[in-house]
């Protein structure tokens, strides 16, 4: 899920809580305001005591809402389908309040307040969620937070899905490209779109594709952190974390790439921030000592900025205590090309592992303090990057340190999208302004 969707999902909890408190306050004001002269009162309750009880029961309501699925992430849920859930969950909460009144009458002295709170709660919760939905739709129509989908397949289902996307302007997803088949050139086009920030996911809309191609598409999406959706009846028995949604008249299945979807992502983000800040605070004396040791042991900056590849292939810098001599360290502001050449030489001569994940035995670039840091812990200074949400899906540093070498070799490959022998990206895609359909694909928007 996009961060904007996580925001709108997470904001529902405090918004519902405020709506429930507003419902309680409205029923109290109505009971002891305009209707007080028409309803007999044998016992009154103070506003502060009343709102304290309402605050407690509001938490109970939130738990009931969660059990009713009102906080479950969904690709697309109709507002009409959400209202029955609100009605059922709110009625269940009111039933619990009535049971509490039966056993402890001092909570509320008027049954009218309970009935009024029930009506106001349904009204306010539904109105708040309608407002959130309206804001999200407005942003989607403005092009903010859109999930850009490339559709693969040439079938009647694909045509129906494309028509549904074109006619439903309020959806937060749209088809930006369509490909008739799955081949190496399609992969290159998708990579090119991904590198340019034009693609978020893939929708497989052709049930007749070979099983090998289907598995290849799913693996491709996993490697590039793409959303993966497919027309129903494909791979149905292989994935437990799925969600079915109707796109027009076609059932489409959304495969959850990771358990960290929806509330899982929110919970992990909160955990990262809290634990990182806690560790930084507790370990601050140790961090200060290590920083002094790094400075006194060798010349150069204390902190090393290590370039990583994060979510959706975005590059960022994570902060670590420098464990190598500055002149021999790779990266901007350090040893430069000479350090990179030395690293390649050490990998070729001393690496005890093969492939992009390497390990140099007896690395001469490491300082004395650096050896202690590497042996004792994985640099505590990186807690700051974790608190900023940068390292949730970052790749290993060893892969990133070799990305320049691998990128040069990939450019020389005939299958590379940047290879001169490969057809250009735009030549294989049809734009919206054209009237002919390419057999390989089309590009709807950039």
Phi and psi in degrees as a GROMACS rama.xvg file:
@    title "Ramachandran Plot"
@    xaxis  label "Phi"
@    yaxis  label "Psi"
@TYPE xy
-71.3116  157.922  UNK-2
-63.4236  -34.3444  UNK-3
-65.6276  -35.1166  UNK-4
-70.8284  -36.6425  UNK-5
-63.9835  -37.1483  UNK-6
-63.0694  -47.8783  UNK-7
-68.8334  -27.1005  UNK-8
-72.5085  -44.6695  UNK-9
-69.384  -30.5212  UNK-10
-72.6029  -14.5169  UNK-11
-64.0443  -33.8434  UNK-12
-65.0405  -57.4053  UNK-13
-64.07  -31.0921  UNK-14
-66.7866  -43.3692  UNK-15
-63.8102  -39.1984  UNK-16
-62.614  -45.0584  UNK-17
-65.2232  -36.0239  UNK-18
-65.0847  -39.5413  UNK-19
-66.6624  -40.5159  UNK-20
-66.2594  -38.9364  UNK-21
-64.4179  -36.241  UNK-22
-65.1176  -42.394  UNK-23
-64.3367  -42.9438  UNK-24
-66.7547  -38.2029  UNK-25
-65.6737  -41.8349  UNK-26
-66.1049  -35.6489  UNK-27
-67.3968  -44.8587  UNK-28
-65.2701  -34.7868  UNK-29
-70.6063  -38.8435  UNK-30
-70.0735  -45.6927  UNK-31
-99.8085  16.5741  UNK-32
-115.197  -107.851  UNK-33
-61.7646  -31.5026  UNK-34
-93.457  0.613065  UNK-35
-64.8436  -31.2905  UNK-36
-79.188  -14.8768  UNK-37
-98.9823  -15.858  UNK-38
-113.278  128.282  UNK-39
-69.6732  140.423  UNK-40
-128.568  118.534  UNK-41
-98.9421  -18.2419  UNK-42
-153.322  135.466  UNK-43
-111.772  161.692  UNK-44
-129.319  138.105  UNK-45
-68.1508  153.567  UNK-46
-62.9846  -39.232  UNK-47
-65.9115  -43.2798  UNK-48
-66.7899  -38.8163  UNK-49
-63.8322  -46.1005  UNK-50
-70.4685  -29.3409  UNK-51
-63.3933  -43.4983  UNK-52
-66.6968  -39.5687  UNK-53
-64.2213  -36.8853  UNK-54
-63.0101  -38.8338  UNK-55
-67.2123  -47.9889  UNK-56
-68.0908  -25.748  UNK-57
-62.381  -37.0037  UNK-58
-63.9906  -38.2916  UNK-59
-62.2841  -41.0936  UNK-60
-60.8917  -41.4713  UNK-61
-61.404  -39.4026  UNK-62
-63.8717  -39.8845  UNK-63
-65.9151  -40.8352  UNK-64
-59.2117  -42.3311  UNK-65
-63.7936  -42.3948  UNK-66
-65.4995  -28.0249  UNK-67
-82.2576  -0.700947  UNK-68
82.507  16.1731  UNK-69
-75.2946  -12.4089  UNK-70
-112.852  10.3069  UNK-71
-77.0075  134.545  UNK-72
-67.8932  136.477  UNK-73
-134.636  146.625  UNK-74
-63.3798  -48.5003  UNK-75
-158.65  120.19  UNK-76
-126.117  128.995  UNK-77
-69.309  145.177  UNK-78
-63.4499  -35.3437  UNK-79
-65.5178  -29.4342  UNK-80
-79.8875  -17.4877  UNK-81
-84.9218  -29.5987  UNK-82
-60.9495  -44.5955  UNK-83
-59.2067  -34.4496  UNK-84
-66.2606  -41.6376  UNK-85
-63.5477  -43.4731  UNK-86
-61.4759  -45.5108  UNK-87
-66.7624  -46.0754  UNK-88
-64.9668  -42.0898  UNK-89
-66.4217  -39.8701  UNK-90
-64.3729  -38.4977  UNK-91
-63.5092  -42.1657  UNK-92
-63.6118  -40.993  UNK-93
-65.081  -36.0619  UNK-94
-61.062  -39.1006  UNK-95
-65.6662  -39.3809  UNK-96
-62.458  -41.8898  UNK-97
-63.5013  -40.7133  UNK-98
-62.1144  -41.3577  UNK-99
-63.7788  -39.0844  UNK-100
-64.4322  -36.5453  UNK-101
-62.3902  -39.616  UNK-102
-88.7806  -27.0027  UNK-103
-135.26  91.5906  UNK-104
-69.5878  -14.7315  UNK-105
-73.6992  -8.88826  UNK-106
-64.8176  -53.0445  UNK-107
-135.451  139.321  UNK-108
-100.201  0.131226  UNK-109
-137.283  128.953  UNK-110
-74.132  -23.196  UNK-111
-61.989  -37.1782  UNK-112
-61.4319  -41.284  UNK-113
-64.3294  -46.5359  UNK-114
-65.0538  -41.2728  UNK-115
-66.4915  -40.1931  UNK-116
-63.0136  -36.4726  UNK-117
-61.441  -47.2548  UNK-118
-66.0571  -44.9512  UNK-119
-64.3746  -37.6692  UNK-120
-62.5301  -45.2493  UNK-121
-61.2114  -44.8111  UNK-122
-64.8524  -48.6587  UNK-123
-70.6854  -41.5329  UNK-124
-64.1136  -44.0498  UNK-125
-65.6091  -39.4035  UNK-126
-66.3468  -41.313  UNK-127
-63.1582  -43.161  UNK-128
-69.2443  -33.3647  UNK-129
-64.4303  -39.1143  UNK-130
-64.8181  -44.6847  UNK-131
-60.2479  -43.9209  UNK-132
-63.4422  -39.7369  UNK-133
-64.7346  -40.9409  UNK-134
-64.4596  -41.8468  UNK-135
-64.8865  -40.9965  UNK-136
-65.3086  -39.2851  UNK-137
-61.988  -43.5965  UNK-138
-64.7995  -38.0542  UNK-139
-64.2516  -41.8309  UNK-140
-65.7506  -26.3136  UNK-141
-85.7104  -1.32237  UNK-142
88.1574  12.3065  UNK-143
-95.324  127.897  UNK-144
72.1165  25.0788  UNK-145
-79.0701  134.752  UNK-146
-88.2209  111.551  UNK-147
-90.3919  121.407  UNK-148
-112.838  135.968  UNK-149
-102.22  125.215  UNK-150
-99.5962  132.835  UNK-151
-115.402  125.596  UNK-152
134.107  150.09  UNK-153
-127.368  95.599  UNK-154
-156.642  171.556  UNK-155
-65.3332  -33.3971  UNK-156
-64.7903  -40.5813  UNK-157
-63.4612  -40.932  UNK-158
-64.4365  -40.447  UNK-159
-66.7564  -39.8002  UNK-160
-66.4455  -43.3771  UNK-161
-61.9411  -40.7596  UNK-162
-63.8336  -38.4247  UNK-163
-65.5463  -42.3973  UNK-164
-63.7426  -38.9581  UNK-165
-69.8823  -30.8611  UNK-166
-91.4082  -24.6366  UNK-167
-97.1105  92.2874  UNK-168
-74.9298  -15.1405  UNK-169
-86.9929  -7.3427  UNK-170
-68.8445  149.253  UNK-171
-91.2347  9.24155  UNK-172
-126.685  154.21  UNK-173
-151.755  151.537  UNK-174
-83.9526  119.961  UNK-175
-105.298  -12.7354  UNK-176
-156.59  152.196  UNK-177
-138.293  133.652  UNK-178
-123.567  139.514  UNK-179
-80.6191  -27.429  UNK-180
-145.72  169.546  UNK-181
-109.009  111.919  UNK-182
-147.864  -175.897  UNK-183
-63.1789  -37.551  UNK-184
-66.8  -36.7689  UNK-185
-63.397  -40.9973  UNK-186
-59.5662  -45.1186  UNK-187
-62.9596  -39.7032  UNK-188
-64.5334  -41.7768  UNK-189
-65.3182  -40.3652  UNK-190
-61.977  -41.9512  UNK-191
-62.4912  -42.3167  UNK-192
-64.0706  -39.9635  UNK-193
-63.7901  -43.5574  UNK-194
-64.7132  -29.8722  UNK-195
-89.0438  2.95749  UNK-196
70.8706  32.4916  UNK-197
-108.925  4.83072  UNK-198
-143.301  138.1  UNK-199
-120.107  -20.1877  UNK-200
-165.508  175.279  UNK-201
-129.859  137.401  UNK-202
-118.07  115.685  UNK-203
-88.5485  112.384  UNK-204
-115.862  12.8062  UNK-205
-121.116  102.526  UNK-206
-67.0638  -13.8523  UNK-207
-87.8926  -0.735696  UNK-208
-64.5247  147.927  UNK-209
-60.0535  150.53  UNK-210
-60.0944  -35.5524  UNK-211
-61.5645  -39.3803  UNK-212
-67.971  -37.874  UNK-213
-63.0093  -45.5868  UNK-214
-64.2424  -38.7392  UNK-215
-63.9003  -40.8943  UNK-216
-64.4916  -42.6398  UNK-217
-62.9428  -42.2862  UNK-218
-65.3486  -40.0087  UNK-219
-60.3514  -43.2441  UNK-220
-65.7581  -39.2432  UNK-221
-63.3457  -41.7873  UNK-222
-66.0662  -31.7053  UNK-223
-105.192  11.4436  UNK-224
57.082  40.9806  UNK-225
-89.4781  148.547  UNK-226
-65.3717  136.478  UNK-227
-123.182  121.765  UNK-228
-128.93  151.355  UNK-229
-148.457  155.342  UNK-230
-64.7224  143.729  UNK-231
-54.0019  155.355  UNK-232
81.4994  7.63245  UNK-233
-110.763  133.214  UNK-234
56.159  22.8155  UNK-235
-62.5021  -29.1306  UNK-236
-94.4962  2.08152  UNK-237
-104.113  -9.49224  UNK-238
-133.959  123.295  UNK-239
-83.9089  -32.725  UNK-240
-91.4302  85.899  UNK-241
-134.5  160.978  UNK-242
-139.459  134.566  UNK-243
-102.697  133.63  UNK-244
-137.731  145.682  UNK-245
-92.8598  119.673  UNK-246
-104.848  96.3034  UNK-247
71.5065  -115.028  UNK-248
-110.956  10.7429  UNK-249
-110.283  124.251  UNK-250
-76.3859  128.509  UNK-251
-123.777  139.803  UNK-252
-106.662  130.789  UNK-253
-103.368  118.213  UNK-254
-88.433  124.396  UNK-255
-76.9005  115.086  UNK-256
-68.5772  -27.7755  UNK-257
-148.996  153.634  UNK-258
-63.439  -17.095  UNK-259
-81.7092  60.7729  UNK-260
-116.134  141.855  UNK-261
64.0925  -121.096  UNK-262
-68.0785  -24.0111  UNK-263
-62.0284  -42.254  UNK-264
-67.8775  -39.7463  UNK-265
-64.6823  -43.8274  UNK-266
-62.8804  -41.7924  UNK-267
-66.2378  -37.9731  UNK-268
-63.1886  -45.7817  UNK-269
-61.9684  -42.0243  UNK-270
-61.8186  -44.4217  UNK-271
-59.7435  -46.6593  UNK-272
-65.506  -47.688  UNK-273
-65.7172  -49.0487  UNK-274
-66.8238  -39.678  UNK-275
-64.0559  -47.5383  UNK-276
-63.9409  -36.1709  UNK-277
-66.0403  -43.447  UNK-278
-66.756  -39.8311  UNK-279
-61.1863  -41.3839  UNK-280
-67.4981  -46.5924  UNK-281
-68.3711  -39.817  UNK-282
-92.6983  7.09871  UNK-283
-56.6743  -40.329  UNK-284
-63.2122  -39.9137  UNK-285
-66.1776  -40.3426  UNK-286
-62.8552  -38.6877  UNK-287
-64.1047  -41.1359  UNK-288
-65.9077  -44.3176  UNK-289
-63.1091  -40.6402  UNK-290
-60.6556  -42.315  UNK-291
-64.6864  -39.9528  UNK-292
-65.0649  -40.6543  UNK-293
-63.622  -40.9613  UNK-294
-67.4957  -41.6008  UNK-295
-76.3107  -25.3231  UNK-296
-77.4205  -34.3039  UNK-297
-155.864  158.175  UNK-298
-74.9807  150.699  UNK-299
122.686  174.546  UNK-300
-67.1891  156.312  UNK-301
-76.326  -40.2068  UNK-302
-99.0539  136.663  UNK-303
-107.77  125.653  UNK-304
-89.6207  109.964  UNK-305
-101.178  119.568  UNK-306
-75.0252  129.268  UNK-307
-124.996  161.386  UNK-308
-104.549  114.687  UNK-309
-98.6064  -155.391  UNK-310
-62.6307  138.324  UNK-311
61.9166  23.6851  UNK-312
76.0307  11.5836  UNK-313
-78.3978  135.636  UNK-314
-86.2222  142.812  UNK-315
-151.417  165.713  UNK-316
-106.108  124.815  UNK-317
-101.82  145.86  UNK-318
-98.2541  132.591  UNK-319
-137.407  156.274  UNK-320
-68.0762  133.154  UNK-321
-66.8717  124.75  UNK-322
-112.198  -2.22692  UNK-323
-119.896  163.234  UNK-324
-62.4614  135.589  UNK-325
-58.6345  -40.4833  UNK-326
-69.3333  -19.1043  UNK-327
-103.515  1.54584  UNK-328
-89.5108  140.7  UNK-329
-81.2702  162.285  UNK-330
111.675  164.742  UNK-331
-65.4707  134.726  UNK-332
85.4882  4.29162  UNK-333
-122.604  -126.162  UNK-334
-78.2512  -16.0866  UNK-335
68.7925  -145.168  UNK-336
-64.7754  -35.731  UNK-337
-63.438  -41.6235  UNK-338
-65.8741  -36.1445  UNK-339
-67.1966  -40.9191  UNK-340
-64.6901  -40.1382  UNK-341
-62.6796  -40.0227  UNK-342
-63.1745  -42.5805  UNK-343
-60.64  -40.6554  UNK-344
-65.8537  -42.3438  UNK-345
-66.948  -36.5372  UNK-346
-62.8864  -43.7639  UNK-347
-66.7982  -33.3892  UNK-348
-95.111  -32.3542  UNK-349
-125.253  -3.1676  UNK-350
-66.9764  133.585  UNK-351
-99.9259  4.93082  UNK-352
-129.734  155.145  UNK-353
-109.719  155.458  UNK-354
92.3126  -169.259  UNK-355
-66.6759  -25.4687  UNK-356
-88.8027  107.806  UNK-357
-120.608  163.065  UNK-358
-145.928  115.452  UNK-359
-88.8008  122.467  UNK-360
-80.5606  133.484  UNK-361
52.325  55.3507  UNK-362
-65.4086  116.119  UNK-363
-72.8778  -9.79443  UNK-364
-80.1681  -17.552  UNK-365
-77.9253  134.368  UNK-366
-81.0078  172.438  UNK-367
-63.1675  -46.9259  UNK-368
-65.8388  -35.1106  UNK-369
-62.0727  -36.9702  UNK-370
-62.9282  -40.4688  UNK-371
-66.8155  -41.8419  UNK-372
-61.8976  -45.8042  UNK-373
-68.3006  -31.7186  UNK-374
-79.362  -27.9232  UNK-375
-93.7227  -38.8785  UNK-376
-160.915  164.803  UNK-377
-92.2187  100.921  UNK-378
-7.34751  110.986  UNK-379
-61.3661  -20.7958  UNK-380
-62.9713  -17.9054  UNK-381
-74.5692  -7.65413  UNK-382
-60.4474  -30.1397  UNK-383
-64.4749  -42.0464  UNK-384
-65.9167  -36.3723  UNK-385
-65.7834  -38.411  UNK-386
-66.2092  -27.9102  UNK-387
-86.5471  0.406278  UNK-388
78.4443  22.952  UNK-389
-89.5045  -26.1727  UNK-390
-103.818  11.8254  UNK-391
-60.3266  -42.7578  UNK-392
-129.848  33.0889  UNK-393
-76.2544  147.761  UNK-394
-81.7425  165.634  UNK-395
-65.2693  149.256  UNK-396
-64.3828  -30.8148  UNK-397
-66.0694  -35.9075  UNK-398
-67.2359  -42.0235  UNK-399
-68.454  -33.172  UNK-400
-67.895  -20.309  UNK-401
-106.032  9.31414  UNK-402
-65.3746  -31.5328  UNK-403
-65.7451  -42.963  UNK-404
-66.1665  -41.5786  UNK-405
-70.5865  -33.1204  UNK-406
-67.1333  -35.5179  UNK-407
-65.4831  -41.0443  UNK-408
-69.1166  -33.8288  UNK-409
-70.4883  -29.7285  UNK-410
-68.0819  -26.3834  UNK-411
-83.5911  -8.88274  UNK-412
-77.5365  141.463  UNK-413
-63.4957  -25.3819  UNK-414
-84.3725  -4.39953  UNK-415
-70.7368  140.79  UNK-416
-67.7706  -16.3118  UNK-417
-98.7517  1.17675  UNK-418
-71.669  136.71  UNK-419
-60.5946  -25.735  UNK-420
-76.3681  -18.8835  UNK-421
-82.5667  144.153  UNK-422
-62.6526  151.804  UNK-423
-68.1776  158.075  UNK-424
-64.566  -46.2992  UNK-425
-70.2086  -25.7537  UNK-426
-69.6329  -15.5513  UNK-427
-104.651  6.69348  UNK-428
-130.167  144.874  UNK-429
-98.349  129.952  UNK-430
-85.1252  164.379  UNK-431
-62.0218  -35.387  UNK-432
-70.6919  -15.4698  UNK-433
-86.2602  161.751  UNK-434
-111.673  -8.18383  UNK-435
-99.6868  149.225  UNK-436
-104.876  126.563  UNK-437
-75.9642  149.61  UNK-438
-76.6142  -14.4995  UNK-439
-103.273  -30.9529  UNK-440
168.116  178.147  UNK-441
-149.383  151.338  UNK-442
-113.313  117.514  UNK-443
-88.2186  -42.3316  UNK-444
-149.679  154.721  UNK-445
